[in-house]
Amino acid sequence: MNQSYQGDIVIIQIKEPKVDWQPLKETLVVAEGETTGHKHTLQVKDREALVEIAKDEKGYFVRVNQGEAELTHQQHQTHIIPQGTWYITGQYEYDELEELRRVQD
C-alpha cells in the first residue's frame, strides 16, 4: 500500500471502492486549515488528465485514469497523484486522554 502526507492530510492508495464517481472539472478544496485558513486543493495537472472523485463522511476518493492530479497547499510542497485509486483524508492521532482526534494544520 502506498501512502504519503501533505501537512495534516494523508493520501492512501486503495482498491477500487463501490462509489458514484463524478468527473473532477475544477479545483476542489479537500481540507481547510483550522488555524491558518489555508486550503488543500485538488486539481488536474494537465488538460489530458482524466480524474474522478467521490466523497464519504471522512474524505475523498480520487481515481486518476489518465495523466496526473495534484494536491496543493500554500505552506506545503505540491503532491503529485499518479494514476490509480486513492483516498484523501485527515490524519488522526490519540491525545493525552487516549481519545482519537484529527491532526490540525
Secondary structure, DSSP 8 states (H G I E B T S, - for coil): --EEEETTEEEEE--------EE--S-EEEEE-TTT--EEEEEESSTT-EEEEEE-SSEEEEEEEES-EEEEETTEEEEEE-SEEEEEEE-EEE-TTS-EEE---
